[in-house]
Amino acid sequence: MANPKDKDVVGDPIQHGGNLAKARALFPQAPEPWIDLSTGINPHSYPYSPIPGNVFARLPEPALLDELKAIAAKTYGALSATHVAAGPGTQILLPIVASLIDGRNAAILSPTYAEHARAAKLAGFEVTETDDIDQLASADLAVIVNPNNPTGRIVAKTDLLSLADAMRAKGGMLVVDEAFSDVSEAKSVAEMVESGGLLVLRSFGKFYGMAGLRLGFAISHPDVVRRIEDRLGPWAISGPALHVASEALADGWWQVMMRRRLEDETARLETLLTTAGISMHGGTSLFRLIRDPRAQALYRHLATHGIITRRFDERPNDLRIGLPGSEDWTRLEDALASFSTS
C-alpha cells in the first residue's frame, strides 16, 4: 500500500523531456516522425561493436564491472576504480546518495535539474533552492550541477573545492553533478574526492548518445562508494551496458572528434536561432537555452511541425532546444524560418 505521506513529499510528477506520447496527444495533427530536441542528448550515438549473444544469457561478470570502473576512473580523472560506483543511470543514484548524508537541510544551486530536489526530499531533507552559492555552505547536503542544466552556468573549480572543504569540516557533503562535463570547459573535481565531503556524478548516456542504456557513475571516497554499492546490490549494471560503455569510455579518438562535431553543430543551431530573431541565454554544446518572451509561441510553433523542445512551466520565457540528427536539420531550419516570418 502506498504511503499517504508520499504525495506530500514528492508533489506533482516532475515534467521532463523525451515524452513523445504526450507531445502527440497535445499536437495530434503534427507530422510524423517527431523530432525530439527536448532531452539534450547527443544525436550521434557511439558506434559500439556487436554485443556477443552470451551477454544476454548470463549474469554480468563481476570482473567486467571492475574493468568498467577502472576505465571510468581513468576517463573521468578519479584516483582509482575503488573511488567509482556504477549504477543504472544517475537517476537511480540520486536518492541513494542523499540517503547517505546525516542532516536535515539541503541546498541546491538553482534553477537546475529538478530531480535533485525531489531526491533530497525523499531522503527527508528540507530543501532550499537558491541562486546564491554562498547559501549552500550552511546546508548539510549541497548540490551543484556543473555545467548547469539548463543554463550552462559554470562554477569555478576553486569555489567548488572551497565549498567541499566547508562541508567536510562539519560532516556534510557537496554533490557536484557533472552530467554535461564531457562537452564543457567546466573543470572536473573528480580527482579531489579522497579528502571526503565531496561526491561527483557522471552520466554516460548524454555525451555518448545512449540514454536508454541507463548508466551513471558516482565518484567519491572509497568508503562512500562501498555504501552506495551495498545499496545497489549485485548485477546493478547489465551485460550489454558493460560491453558498450567499456568500449566507449576507452575510445579517446571518438571523444575528441565528437566534441569538435558538437561544437560545430551548436554554432549552426545558434545561427539558425539568431537568424529567426530568438534570444539565447547559455547552454552547452548539447543544447541551447532560449530566454525570450515568445518562448511559448515558439514551443507551439515547432510542435505543429513535429519538433518537440523542453519548456519549463515555472519559467515561461525559457525553452531548451537540443541538437537535431543529421537528417533533421532541414525540417528545423524550415520551421524556424517560418516562425521568424510569422
QUIHU-V832635 format. One record per residue. RES is the residue in one letter. PSI is psi in whole degrees, 0 to 359 (999 if undefined). OMEGA is omega in whole degrees, -180 to 180 (NA if undefined). NEAR is the number of other C-alpha atoms within 8 Angstrom. Layout:
RES & PSI & OMEGA & NEAR
RES & PSI & OMEGA & NEAR
This chain:
M & 140 & -179 & 2
A & 144 & 176 & 4
N & 124 & -178 & 5
P & 343 & 179 & 6
K & 347 & -176 & 6
D & 320 & -179 & 9
K & 323 & 180 & 8
D & 327 & -178 & 7
V & 314 & -172 & 8
V & 322 & -177 & 10
G & 199 & -180 & 7
D & 150 & 178 & 5
P & 139 & 179 & 5
I & 136 & 178 & 6
Q & 130 & 178 & 4
H & 173 & 174 & 7
G & 174 & 173 & 8
G & 7 & -178 & 7
N & 83 & -177 & 7
L & 330 & 178 & 9
A & 319 & 178 & 6
K & 320 & 179 & 7
A & 317 & 179 & 11
R & 323 & 180 & 9
A & 323 & -178 & 7
L & 328 & -176 & 6
F & 71 & -173 & 9
P & 340 & -179 & 7
Q & 0 & -178 & 5
A & 147 & -180 & 11
P & 150 & 175 & 8
E & 155 & -6 & 5
P & 154 & 177 & 5
W & 149 & 171 & 10
I & 116 & -175 & 9
D & 104 & 176 & 11
L & 25 & -172 & 13
S & 354 & -168 & 12
T & 344 & -178 & 12
G & 32 & 180 & 11
I & 139 & 179 & 13
N & 123 & 180 & 11
P & 354 & -178 & 8
H & 92 & -175 & 7
S & 154 & 179 & 8
Y & 133 & -177 & 8
P & 75 & -176 & 4
Y & 158 & 179 & 7
S & 162 & -179 & 5
P & 139 & 180 & 4
I & 124 & 180 & 8
P & 142 & -178 & 6
G & 327 & -177 & 6
N & 346 & 177 & 6
V & 327 & -180 & 11
F & 338 & -174 & 9
A & 345 & -175 & 6
R & 155 & 170 & 7
L & 146 & -179 & 9
P & 135 & 180 & 12
E & 132 & 178 & 7
P & 326 & -179 & 7
A & 327 & 179 & 6
L & 325 & 175 & 9
L & 318 & 178 & 11
D & 321 & 179 & 9
E & 316 & 178 & 9
L & 317 & -180 & 11
K & 322 & 178 & 13
A & 319 & 177 & 10
I & 317 & 180 & 12
A & 320 & 179 & 13
A & 317 & 180 & 14
K & 317 & -178 & 10
T & 318 & -174 & 9
Y & 355 & 177 & 8
G & 19 & 176 & 9
A & 160 & -175 & 15
L & 326 & -178 & 8
S & 172 & 178 & 9
A & 334 & 180 & 12
T & 347 & 177 & 8
H & 4 & -174 & 14
V & 129 & 170 & 16
A & 135 & 178 & 13
A & 133 & 180 & 12
G & 166 & -180 & 14
P & 63 & -178 & 12
G & 142 & 178 & 12
T & 337 & 178 & 14
Q & 321 & 178 & 8
I & 328 & -177 & 9
L & 331 & -174 & 12
L & 304 & -179 & 11
P & 331 & 177 & 12
I & 313 & 179 & 10
V & 314 & -179 & 9
A & 325 & -178 & 11
S & 345 & -179 & 9
L & 345 & -172 & 7
I & 127 & 173 & 10
D & 138 & 179 & 8
G & 178 & -175 & 8
R & 340 & -171 & 8
N & 131 & 176 & 11
A & 142 & 177 & 15
A & 134 & -175 & 15
I & 129 & 178 & 14
L & 116 & -170 & 14
S & 168 & 0 & 7
P & 146 & -177 & 8
T & 192 & 180 & 10
Y & 121 & -169 & 8
A & 341 & -176 & 7
E & 338 & 177 & 9
H & 316 & 179 & 10
A & 318 & -180 & 10
R & 316 & -179 & 9
A & 319 & 179 & 11
A & 320 & 178 & 15
K & 320 & 178 & 12
L & 329 & 179 & 10
A & 2 & 175 & 9
G & 10 & -179 & 7
F & 148 & 165 & 11
E & 123 & -168 & 9
V & 130 & 172 & 11
T & 129 & 175 & 8
E & 127 & -173 & 10
T & 154 & 174 & 11
D & 9 & -180 & 7
D & 108 & -176 & 7
I & 333 & -180 & 8
D & 335 & -180 & 5
Q & 344 & -177 & 9
L & 334 & -175 & 14
A & 339 & -179 & 10
S & 353 & -177 & 5
A & 165 & 173 & 11
D & 329 & 177 & 15
L & 120 & 178 & 15
A & 140 & -177 & 13
V & 130 & 175 & 14
I & 127 & 173 & 11
V & 121 & -170 & 13
N & 109 & -1 & 16
P & 155 & -173 & 15
N & 148 & 171 & 13
N & 114 & 21 & 11
P & 3 & -170 & 11
T & 339 & -175 & 10
G & 3 & 179 & 11
R & 139 & 179 & 10
I & 128 & 175 & 8
V & 131 & -177 & 9
A & 146 & -179 & 8
K & 321 & 180 & 10
T & 322 & 179 & 6
D & 321 & 178 & 8
L & 316 & -178 & 10
L & 325 & 176 & 10
S & 318 & 178 & 8
L & 320 & 178 & 11
A & 321 & 177 & 12
D & 317 & -180 & 9
A & 321 & 180 & 9
M & 319 & -179 & 16
R & 321 & -177 & 12
A & 335 & -179 & 8
K & 13 & 178 & 6
G & 16 & 178 & 9
G & 191 & -178 & 14
M & 134 & 169 & 15
L & 123 & 175 & 14
V & 122 & 177 & 12
V & 113 & -180 & 12
D & 108 & -178 & 11
E & 39 & -174 & 13
A & 328 & -178 & 13
F & 17 & -178 & 13
S & 336 & 180 & 12
D & 336 & -176 & 6
V & 28 & -174 & 10
S & 163 & 174 & 9
E & 2 & 177 & 5
A & 136 & -179 & 11
K & 123 & 180 & 7
S & 150 & 175 & 10
V & 19 & -175 & 10
A & 330 & -178 & 12
E & 356 & -175 & 9
M & 11 & -172 & 9
V & 346 & -175 & 14
E & 328 & -177 & 9
S & 345 & 180 & 7
G & 169 & 179 & 9
G & 10 & -174 & 14
L & 135 & 175 & 16
L & 135 & -179 & 14
V & 135 & 175 & 14
L & 137 & 175 & 14
R & 137 & 180 & 12
S & 133 & 178 & 13
F & 319 & -167 & 15
G & 332 & -173 & 14
K & 302 & -177 & 13
F & 322 & -177 & 11
Y & 3 & 174 & 11
G & 35 & -175 & 12
M & 54 & -178 & 13
A & 329 & -179 & 10
G & 347 & 177 & 5
L & 334 & 179 & 7
R & 84 & 179 & 11
L & 133 & 176 & 15
G & 168 & -175 & 15
F & 143 & 170 & 14
A & 127 & -178 & 15
I & 121 & -177 & 15
S & 187 & 176 & 15
H & 144 & -179 & 13
P & 327 & 178 & 10
D & 320 & 178 & 6
V & 319 & 179 & 8
V & 316 & 180 & 15
R & 321 & 179 & 9
R & 322 & 177 & 9
I & 314 & -178 & 11
E & 327 & 175 & 10
D & 321 & -180 & 7
R & 328 & 178 & 7
L & 324 & -178 & 8
G & 182 & -178 & 7
P & 156 & 173 & 4
W & 38 & 179 & 8
A & 334 & -179 & 9
I & 129 & -178 & 12
S & 158 & 177 & 9
G & 315 & 177 & 12
P & 322 & 179 & 9
A & 321 & 177 & 11
L & 318 & -179 & 13
H & 308 & -175 & 9
V & 312 & -174 & 11
A & 325 & 179 & 10
S & 323 & 176 & 12
E & 310 & -172 & 9
A & 315 & -177 & 10
L & 335 & -180 & 10
A & 354 & -174 & 8
D & 80 & -177 & 8
G & 325 & -180 & 7
W & 314 & 180 & 6
W & 320 & -178 & 7
Q & 315 & -180 & 8
V & 312 & -178 & 8
M & 323 & 180 & 8
M & 321 & 177 & 8
R & 318 & 178 & 9
R & 317 & -179 & 8
R & 316 & -179 & 8
L & 324 & 176 & 10
E & 316 & 179 & 9
D & 318 & -178 & 8
E & 327 & 176 & 10
T & 319 & 176 & 13
A & 322 & 178 & 8
R & 318 & 178 & 8
L & 317 & 178 & 9
E & 320 & 179 & 9
T & 317 & 178 & 8
L & 316 & -179 & 10
L & 318 & 179 & 11
T & 318 & 179 & 9
T & 327 & 179 & 8
A & 1 & 178 & 10
G & 27 & -176 & 7
I & 132 & -178 & 9
S & 137 & 179 & 9
M & 160 & -177 & 9
H & 57 & 175 & 9
G & 195 & -177 & 10
G & 196 & 175 & 14
T & 185 & 178 & 11
S & 15 & 169 & 11
L & 348 & 178 & 13
F & 158 & 172 & 12
R & 143 & 175 & 16
L & 120 & 175 & 14
I & 132 & 173 & 15
R & 101 & -169 & 11
D & 140 & 178 & 10
P & 341 & -179 & 7
R & 17 & -175 & 7
A & 316 & -179 & 13
Q & 322 & 177 & 11
A & 321 & 178 & 7
L & 318 & 177 & 9
Y & 311 & -179 & 12
R & 320 & -179 & 8
H & 312 & 180 & 10
L & 322 & -179 & 13
A & 323 & 178 & 13
T & 343 & 175 & 11
H & 10 & 179 & 9
G & 30 & 180 & 12
I & 117 & -177 & 12
I & 133 & 177 & 14
T & 180 & -176 & 16
R & 113 & 175 & 12
R & 167 & -175 & 10
F & 112 & -176 & 8
D & 324 & -176 & 5
E & 347 & 180 & 4
R & 81 & -171 & 6
P & 343 & 178 & 11
N & 357 & -178 & 11
D & 144 & 177 & 12
L & 127 & 178 & 15
R & 135 & -179 & 13
I & 127 & -180 & 14
G & 186 & -178 & 13
L & 137 & 176 & 14
P & 160 & 172 & 12
G & 169 & -174 & 8
S & 324 & -176 & 5
E & 359 & -172 & 6
D & 356 & -176 & 9
W & 317 & -177 & 9
T & 317 & 179 & 7
R & 319 & 178 & 7
L & 317 & 179 & 10
E & 315 & 180 & 9
D & 319 & -179 & 8
A & 316 & 179 & 11
L & 324 & 178 & 12
A & 320 & 180 & 9
S & 333 & 176 & 8
F & 319 & -176 & 10
S & 339 & -180 & 9
T & 0 & -177 & 5
S & 999 & NA & 4
